[in-house]
Amino acid sequence: MKNTTVGVKYIKFPVLIREKSGTLQETFASISLHADIPKRYRETCVSTFIAVLNKHQDDMSVNILAKLLSEVQDELQAEAAHLEMSFPYFIEKKAPVSQTTSLMEYTCRFTGSIGKDEDFMLSVRVPVTTLCPCSKEISAGGAHNQRAEVNLDVKFTGFVWLEDLIDMVESAASSQVYALLKRPDEKHVTEQAYDNPMFVEDVVRKVSELAKKHENIYWFSVSVESFESIH
């Protein structure tokens, strides 16, 4: 009997995400979950999806995805199952000079599949500052800088922390972005960006070099988009 693909899309769900410090962070996720199942299970699929999500919501990580999808597969005798979960993740950062603390938000995503095409991926979207090398070269004073966003997707063996991926991206930009800065901090990040000019392709290249050095990453994709421009 031919299988049919059923699922739920973009449901909002409270979850706890394991932090590198060992604690759990409360956040909410947008989750899409579907499976290729025999037609006789169509009436029970949604309740199965929700029950499995409820079971694992108190400790979500990329390592949990395989177990979660395996349970969906077993319950529904599915040929394959796939999950996408995106969520805001908050990291407490200290301003570079004043050491003022604030929470910085990052958009993260877990993606996993089992069955026909088993695959797991972790993604982060990180805001950064880039300063234009051309603007610096032609200007007698100052240079054009802009907000940019780096998207990094990785496939891995072992375990990879969200914090490590975010640190990797932020270290590759002209300057980090902070949620709260005081005047001494503003001076610092402005001068840091000026001393470290980057085209978007420079950021891609540097993130790629760092990803290649990570012992647990065997595949990655990097893209950078700038949002403000004077030309």
C-alpha positions in Angstrom: 0.0 0.0 0.0 1.3 3.4 -1.0 2.3 5.8 1.8 1.0 9.3 2.2 2.8 12.3 3.6 1.1 14.1 6.5 2.3 16.7 9.0 1.9 19.9 10.9 3.5 23.2 9.9 4.7 26.2 11.9 3.1 25.3 15.2 4.4 27.4 18.2 5.7 25.3 21.0 7.6 26.1 24.2 10.9 24.3 24.5 14.0 24.1 26.7 17.3 24.3 24.8 20.5 23.0 26.4 23.2 25.7 26.8 26.9 25.1 26.7 27.1 26.2 30.3 25.0 23.1 31.2 21.8 25.0 32.0 18.5 25.0 30.0 17.1 28.0 28.3 13.4 28.6 28.0 12.3 29.7 24.6 9.6 29.0 22.0 10.0 27.3 18.6 8.2 27.2 15.3 8.0 23.6 14.4 7.1 21.7 11.2 7.0 17.9 11.4 5.9 15.5 8.8 6.1 11.8 8.0 5.5 9.3 5.1 3.0 6.9 6.7 0.5 4.2 5.7 -2.9 5.6 5.1 -4.5 3.8 8.0 -2.5 6.0 10.5 -3.7 9.4 9.1 -6.3 9.9 11.8 -3.8 9.5 14.6 -0.8 11.3 13.1 -1.4 14.7 14.6 -1.9 13.4 18.2 1.2 11.3 17.8 3.3 14.3 16.6 2.1 16.5 19.6 2.6 13.7 22.1 6.2 13.1 20.9 7.0 16.9 21.0 5.5 17.1 24.5 7.7 14.3 25.7 10.9 16.0 24.5 10.2 19.7 25.0 12.1 19.8 28.3 15.5 19.2 26.8 15.9 19.9 23.1 19.2 19.6 21.3 20.4 18.3 17.9 21.2 15.0 19.7 17.5 14.6 20.6 16.2 15.0 17.0 17.2 11.4 16.0 15.4 9.9 19.0 12.3 12.1 18.5 12.0 11.2 14.8 12.6 7.6 15.5 9.7 7.6 17.9 7.5 9.2 15.3 8.7 6.6 12.8 7.9 3.7 15.2 4.5 5.0 16.3 3.2 5.6 12.8 5.3 2.9 11.0 6.6 5.7 8.8 8.9 5.2 5.9 10.5 8.6 6.7 10.1 11.5 9.1 11.4 15.1 9.0 11.5 18.0 11.4 12.4 21.6 11.2 12.5 23.7 14.4 13.5 27.4 14.4 13.7 29.4 17.7 15.2 32.6 19.2 18.3 31.9 21.3 19.6 34.4 23.8 23.2 34.8 24.9 24.3 37.2 27.7 27.1 39.4 26.3 29.3 41.9 28.0 30.1 45.2 26.3 33.8 45.3 25.4 34.9 48.3 27.6 32.2 49.0 30.2 31.4 45.3 30.7 27.7 46.2 30.7 25.7 43.0 30.2 22.8 42.6 27.9 21.0 39.7 26.1 21.6 39.3 22.4 19.1 37.4 20.3 20.1 34.9 17.6 17.8 32.9 15.3 18.7 29.2 15.3 17.3 26.1 13.6 17.5 22.4 14.0 16.7 20.3 10.9 16.5 16.5 10.8 15.4 13.6 8.7 15.4 9.8 9.1 14.3 7.1 6.8 15.0 7.5 3.1 17.5 10.4 3.5 18.9 10.5 7.0 20.5 13.9 7.7 20.8 16.4 10.5 21.8 20.1 10.3 22.3 23.0 12.7 21.9 26.6 11.6 22.5 30.0 13.1 21.7 33.5 11.9 24.1 36.1 13.4 24.0 39.9 13.0 27.4 41.5 12.6 29.0 44.8 11.5 31.1 45.1 8.3 33.1 48.1 7.3 33.7 48.7 3.5 37.4 48.5 2.5 36.8 50.7 -0.5 35.2 53.4 1.5 38.1 53.4 3.9 40.6 53.6 1.1 39.1 56.6 -0.6 38.1 58.6 2.5 40.3 61.1 4.3 38.4 60.4 7.5 36.0 57.7 8.5 34.5 54.9 6.4 31.1 53.4 5.6 30.0 50.6 7.8 26.8 48.6 7.7 24.8 45.9 9.5 25.1 42.5 8.0 23.6 39.0 8.7 25.6 35.8 8.4 23.8 32.5 7.9 25.8 29.4 8.8 24.5 25.9 8.3 26.6 22.9 9.4 26.4 19.1 9.4 28.4 17.4 12.0 29.6 14.4 13.8 29.6 14.2 17.6 28.2 17.5 19.0 28.3 21.1 18.1 27.2 23.9 20.5 25.2 26.9 19.3 27.5 29.2 21.2 30.6 27.9 19.3 29.0 28.5 15.9 27.9 32.0 17.0 31.4 32.8 18.3 32.9 31.5 15.1 30.8 33.9 13.0 31.3 37.0 15.2 35.0 36.6 15.2 35.0 36.7 11.4 33.3 40.2 11.1 34.6 43.7 11.3 32.9 44.0 14.7 30.4 42.2 16.8 26.9 43.6 17.5 25.8 44.2 21.0 22.3 44.9 22.4 23.6 47.6 24.7 26.6 49.9 24.5 27.9 52.9 26.5 30.0 55.7 25.0 33.4 54.0 25.7 32.0 50.8 24.0 30.8 52.7 21.0 34.3 54.2 20.6 35.8 50.7 20.8 33.5 48.9 18.3 33.8 51.9 15.8 37.6 51.8 15.9 37.6 48.0 15.8 35.6 48.0 12.7 37.7 50.7 11.1 40.9 48.6 11.8 39.2 45.5 10.4 37.5 46.3 7.1 35.6 43.4 5.4 33.7 42.8 2.2 30.9 40.3 2.6 33.0 37.8 0.6 35.8 38.3 3.2 33.5 37.3 6.0 32.3 34.3 4.1 35.9 33.3 3.5 36.9 33.7 7.1 33.9 31.8 8.5 34.7 29.0 6.0 38.3 28.8 7.2 37.1 28.5 10.8 34.4 25.9 10.0 37.0 23.8 8.2 39.1 23.7 11.3 36.3 22.5 13.6 36.9 18.8 14.2 33.1 17.9 14.3 32.0 19.8 11.2 32.2 17.8 8.0 29.9 20.0 5.8 28.9 23.7 5.9 27.3 26.5 4.0 27.9 30.2 4.6 26.1 33.3 3.2 26.3 37.0 4.2 23.8 39.7 3.4 24.3 43.4 4.1 21.2 45.5 4.7 22.4 49.1 4.5 24.4 50.7 1.7 25.4 54.2 0.5 25.6 53.0 -3.1 
